[in-house]
Every structure is written in C-alpha cells, then in structure tokens.
Amino acid sequence: MSILDAYESGEHKSNLAHFAAIVKLASVDGPINPQEKKVLERFAFKLDVSEEDAKAILKNPQKYPLIPPYTLEERIERLEDLFSMIYADNEFDDEERELVFKYAIGLGFTSDRAQKEIEKCIKVFGGDTKLEDGNIV
C-alpha cells in the first residue's frame, strides 16, 4: 500500500465517521425528517459516502467512532457541518446542544474553545450575524 492509498483510506474513514456524527445529530431529537434527509444526502455526496455506506451508517451510526481532524480549520469546518444538520429543521434544542458540545470536545477543542465556537455557530446559523471570508461580522 502506498502512502497515498493510506492517506486516502484514512481520509475516507474520517469522512464516514463524520457522516455518522451528522446522522446521530439528525436523529437525536426523533426520526429523521425530510429536511434533515435532504441535508444528509448533500453531506453524503460532499464526503464521498457511497449509498451502501450511507445505508449502513443510517442503520447503526454508533459503529463509527469520531475521528478528529488535524487542523483547526478542519475542526471548525466539521463543527459547521454539524450545525448545518442541527439547523436543517430550524430548531436547536437542549439534546442537540449537549451532543454538539460532546462532538466539539471530540473534535479536539478545549471546553472553553468548544463553547466559544458553538456560540459563534449559533449566531451564524441562527441568523443573528453574518459570516464573511471565514470571519464573523
């Protein structure tokens, strides 16, 4: 196996794990609704998750442990992906808040930084502020 194959394999596993985290968030507040299903389909495409893998993950998302990315930029992007799912139904409840905090810690944020990043995402996805060039305005 070449180094490139190993990297691609690791990246694919990370994408599957991230998709599973998104599925867990989608289902934390009950059955996956049509808006959430649409977002899941978009993320399956973005993350290069095959239809077969997506079905397996939807059936048992707990089978896929979270794999944190290496860079801060990737961590923030993954957190924003999670918020895209959370706000698919325009609601952010306590169960989702608790789970996204756990994922933020799992992504490698400290507790304080996780809270700050979550609050930023709430402002952006909740429509309270704008995001331009990766900076909150």
FIDRENPA-383759 format. One record per residue: x, z, y of N, C-alpha, C in turn. Coordinates in steps of 0.05 Angstrom, whole numbers, padded with zeros to 5 digits, always signed. Layout:
XZYXZYXZY
...
// end
This chain:
+00017+00000-00023+00000+00000+00000+00018+00000+00025
+00012-00018+00043+00027-00019+00068+00019+00002+00087
+00035+00006+00108+00028+00026+00128+00002+00018+00142
-00001-00008+00147-00026-00018+00160-00050-00012+00143
-00048-00016+00116-00070-00010+00098-00077+00020+00099
-00057+00036+00099-00061+00065+00100-00075+00073+00126
-00066+00061+00148-00078+00067+00174-00107+00059+00175
-00113+00034+00165-00140+00024+00165-00158+00041+00147
-00147+00049+00125-00162+00066+00107-00169+00093+00120
-00149+00105+00133-00154+00130+00148-00174+00127+00170
-00171+00104+00185-00190+00099+00207-00218+00095+00196
-00220+00081+00173-00247+00077+00161-00259+00104+00152
-00243+00121+00140-00253+00147+00132-00262+00163+00156
-00247+00162+00177-00254+00176+00202-00280+00165+00213
-00284+00139+00213-00309+00127+00222-00333+00135+00205
-00329+00136+00179-00350+00145+00161-00358+00174+00167
-00338+00191+00171-00342+00219+00177-00357+00222+00204
-00349+00206+00223-00362+00207+00250-00391+00197+00248
-00395+00176+00232-00423+00167+00228-00440+00189+00215
-00428+00203+00196-00442+00225+00183-00449+00247+00203
-00431+00253+00221-00436+00273+00242-00460+00264+00259
-00460+00239+00266-00482+00228+00282-00509+00230+00266
-00508+00224+00241-00532+00227+00224-00541+00256+00223
-00523+00275+00220-00530+00303+00220-00544+00311+00246
-00534+00302+00268-00547+00308+00294-00574+00295+00296
-00577+00271+00285-00603+00257+00286-00624+00272+00270
-00616+00285+00249-00635+00298+00231-00638+00328+00235
-00622+00340+00253-00623+00369+00257-00650+00379+00267
-00664+00362+00282-00690+00370+00294-00713+00358+00279
-00709+00349+00254-00731+00338+00238-00724+00310+00229
-00744+00296+00218-00739+00269+00207-00729+00250+00229
-00713+00231+00221-00702+00212+00240-00724+00194+00250
-00727+00193+00276-00749+00178+00288-00739+00149+00294
-00757+00131+00302-00750+00103+00307-00727+00099+00328
-00728+00115+00350-00707+00113+00370-00680+00121+00358
-00679+00142+00343-00655+00151+00330-00645+00131+00310
-00663+00119+00295-00656+00099+00275-00642+00075+00289
-00652+00067+00312-00641+00045+00327-00612+00052+00336
-00608+00076+00345-00581+00085+00353-00563+00086+00329
-00573+00096+00306-00556+00097+00282-00548+00069+00273
-00566+00049+00275-00559+00022+00268-00537+00011+00287
-00539+00018+00312-00518+00009+00332-00491+00022+00325
-00491+00048+00318-00466+00061+00311-00455+00052+00285
-00472+00045+00266-00462+00034+00240-00447+00008+00245
-00457-00008+00263-00444-00033+00270-00417-00027+00285
-00419-00010+00305-00395-00003+00321-00373+00008+00304
-00380+00025+00285-00360+00039+00269-00353+00024+00243
-00364+00000+00240-00359-00017+00216-00367-00002+00191
-00390+00010+00191-00401+00023+00167-00420+00004+00153
-00413-00002+00128-00429-00021+00113-00457-00010+00108
-00476-00028+00101-00503-00019+00095-00503+00000+00071
-00486-00006+00052-00484+00012+00028-00474+00040+00036
-00453+00040+00052-00442+00066+00061-00462+00081+00078
-00476+00066+00096-00496+00079+00113-00518+00092+00096
-00527+00079+00076-00548+00090+00058-00538+00115+00045
-00513+00115+00035-00502+00139+00022-00499+00162+00042
-00491+00156+00066-00488+00177+00086-00515+00188+00094
-00535+00171+00097-00562+00180+00104-00573+00198+00082
-00566+00192+00058-00576+00208+00035-00562+00235+00034
-00536+00236+00040-00522+00262+00038-00499+00263+00059
-00505+00268+00085-00485+00268+00105-00465+00291+00102
-00473+00312+00089-00455+00335+00085-00430+00329+00068
-00432+00307+00053-00410+00299+00036-00385+00290+00051
-00389+00285+00077-00367+00273+00094-00358+00294+00115
-00335+00306+00110-00325+00326+00129-00315+00312+00155
-00317+00326+00177-00308+00316+00202-00278+00312+00202
-00269+00290+00212-00241+00284+00215-00235+00280+00244
-00221+00300+00256-00216+00298+00285-00196+00276+00292
-00202+00262+00315-00183+00241+00324-00158+00254+00336
-00137+00238+00340-00112+00248+00350-00111+00252+00380
-00123+00233+00395-00120+00234+00424-00144+00246+00438
-00140+00257+00461-00161+00268+00477-00182+00247+00484
-00173+00224+00491-00191+00202+00497-00210+00196+00474
-00200+00196+00450-00216+00191+00426-00236+00214+00421
-00227+00238+00426-00244+00262+00423-00268+00260+00442
-00262+00254+00467-00283+00252+00487-00302+00229+00480
-00291+00207+00471-00309+00184+00463-00327+00192+00439
-00316+00207+00420-00332+00216+00397-00354+00235+00406
-00347+00253+00425-00367+00272+00436-00389+00256+00450
-00382+00236+00466-00401+00220+00480-00419+00205+00460
-00408+00196+00438-00424+00183+00417-00445+00202+00406
-00437+00227+00402-00456+00247+00392-00479+00251+00413
-00472+00251+00438-00493+00254+00459-00511+00230+00461
-00501+00206+00454-00518+00183+00453-00540+00187+00433
-00533+00200+00410-00553+00205+00390-00572+00227+00399
-00561+00249+00410-00577+00271+00419-00599+00261+00439
-00591+00245+00458-00609+00236+00479-00625+00211+00471
-00624+00202+00446-00639+00179+00436-00669+00185+00440
-00677+00210+00436-00705+00217+00438-00711+00232+00465
-00691+00232+00483-00694+00244+00509-00699+00274+00508
-00690+00287+00487-00692+00316+00484-00666+00328+00476
-00660+00352+00485-00636+00366+00478-00644+00395+00473
-00647+00402+00447-00657+00428+00440-00634+00447+00432
-00641+00472+00427-00621+00492+00420-00605+00486+00394
-00619+00475+00374-00606+00468+00349-00585+00446+00354
-00592+00427+00370-00573+00405+00376-00549+00416+00392
-00555+00434+00411-00534+00446+00427-00514+00461+00409
-00524+00477+00391-00508+00492+00373-00490+00474+00355
-00503+00453+00344-00489+00435+00326-00467+00419+00342
-00474+00409+00365-00455+00393+00380-00431+00411+00389
-00436+00436+00395-00414+00454+00401-00395+00457+00377
-00407+00461+00353-00390+00463+00329-00374+00437+00325
-00387+00414+00330-00372+00389+00327-00350+00386+00348
-00355+00395+00372-00335+00394+00393-00310+00411+00385
-00315+00434+00374-00293+00451+00364-00279+00436+00341
-00295+00424+00323-00283+00409+00300-00267+00385+00309
-00275+00373+00332-00260+00351+00343-00233+00359+00355
-00230+00385+00359-00204+00395+00369-00204+00407+00396
-00228+00409+00408-00230+00422+00434-00229+00453+00431
-00217+00466+00451-00219+00495+00451-00247+00502+00458
-00255+00527+00454-00282+00536+00460-00289+00531+00490
-00271+00538+00508-00276+00534+00536-00278+00504+00543
-00260+00488+00533-00260+00460+00538-00285+00447+00526
-00293+00456+00503-00317+00445+00490-00341+00450+00508
-00344+00474+00518-00366+00480+00536-00366+00462+00561
-00342+00458+00573-00340+00441+00597-00347+00412+00590
-00337+00402+00568-00343+00374+00561-00372+00370+00554
-00384+00390+00541-00413+00389+00535-00429+00389+00560
-00422+00406+00579-00437+00407+00605-00434+00381+00620
-00411+00368+00619-00407+00342+00632-00426+00321+00619
-00426+00321+00592-00443+00302+00578-00472+00307+00584
-00480+00332+00586-00508+00338+00592-00516+00327+00619
-00498+00330+00639-00503+00319+00665-00505+00289+00665
-00486+00276+00650-00486+00246+00650-00510+00236+00634
-00514+00245+00610-00535+00235+00593-00563+00244+00602
-00564+00267+00615-00589+00276+00626-00597+00263+00652
-00579+00246+00663-00585+00231+00687-00579+00246+00713
-00566+00269+00711-00560+00284+00735-00536+00274+00751
-00520+00258+00738-00495+00248+00751-00488+00221+00740
-00469+00208+00752-00461+00181+00743-00433+00183+00732
-00427+00164+00714-00401+00162+00702-00389+00135+00710
-00367+00135+00725-00354+00110+00733-00325+00111+00724
-00316+00091+00710-00288+00089+00701-00279+00114+00687
-00297+00126+00671-00289+00150+00656-00289+00176+00671
-00296+00175+00697-00297+00199+00713-00325+00205+00722
-00332+00230+00722-00358+00239+00732-00358+00238+00762
-00378+00225+00773-00380+00222+00803-00404+00238+00813
// end
